[in-house]
Every structure is written in C-alpha cells, then in structure tokens.
Amino acid sequence: MASLGSHANVWETCLQLLRRRGYHLKVELLSDEEDEEDETGQDAWLAEKDGFTFWGDNPIELLGLVAVYEDTRPEEDRPYWWSVKTVRERPSLREQLVDEAFAAQDARVAEFAAQRERDPEAWEAEIRAAFCLVGGEIHAAGHLGLPRVEMRRILTDPRLADLRD
C-alpha cells in the first residue's frame, strides 16, 4: 500500500515545497465556473525560475516536472533539454514495468483461482474482507491485486451475489 499517493490533499505540500525552492508560482484559471458548456477547461499550474517555465495540470505534476529540471540542470532552454539523460533502449523502462505488472497480475489471478479450488471458504472470506475494508468492486479488485475484469467475473459466483453493485 502506498504511503503517499496522488491526491488533492497533497497539493499544498507540493506548492510550498516549490516556493521554498525559489520558484515563482501562479495558476491560470482556464475553466469558467459560470460556463456550464465548458467541460474541457482545466486550470494550469505554473512554476517559473531562471528563465524556465513549467506547466502542469496540478501541483503534483508541476513538482514532478521541476524534479526533471533539477536533475538535468540545463544551461539554456533548448528543444528536448529534459531528455538529455534519457537512455533510449527497447524495451523502454515504461514497457518493462508494464510487462512486469501484467505478469504479476496474471500470477495473482492464477493464485486466487487456485485458492478458490483449495479452500473456497477462505477465498470467499478474503473477497468479503476486501469489500468491507475498501468497499466497492474497483477498490476491492485493487486491494486484492486483481484486474477489474477478473473481479467482475468472480462476482458472478452465486455466493457473492450480495456484493454486486
């Protein structure tokens, strides 16, 4: 379980950290609360320092972009300055991590199916405990390390009819 996650309750911490690091901060209000037709508007969070401007959809993204800048330390604003330290390999790190996540997820699905065969009562109890702890199909699936589609399949079991949304 993550001890810190991306949530609006972290925004103030990110903004204060950026300010302590000497960044000039501002927000551009792109959405119009009075214009109900504007469903695509999203505020832009900006940080400026040493001739560089960083833009994010929220303060957490903004802090991440500043971290790239502080790691790279470009002398001037050239195209793609942020990718100077990026190693170009195949598969990419992103692809490797996604492949590992799918493999772990597949193993968890197989492990959970085997538990159902070995000890159906414990299997059911684990599902019910997840629902009690975090509520709802999506959160229970995440808590159990299962994909949502697998959780939906599991919930077709007649013993779990009361848990279906």
Secondary structure as UniProt FT lines:
FT   HELIX           8..10
FT   HELIX           11..20
FT   TURN            21..22
FT   STRAND          24..28
FT   TURN            33..34
FT   TURN            36..37
FT   STRAND          44..49
FT   TURN            50..51
FT   STRAND          52..56
FT   HELIX           59..72
FT   TURN            79..80
FT   HELIX           81..83
FT   TURN            84..85
FT   HELIX           93..118
FT   HELIX           120..134
FT   HELIX           137..144
FT   HELIX           148..154
FT   TURN            155..156
FT   HELIX           158..163
//
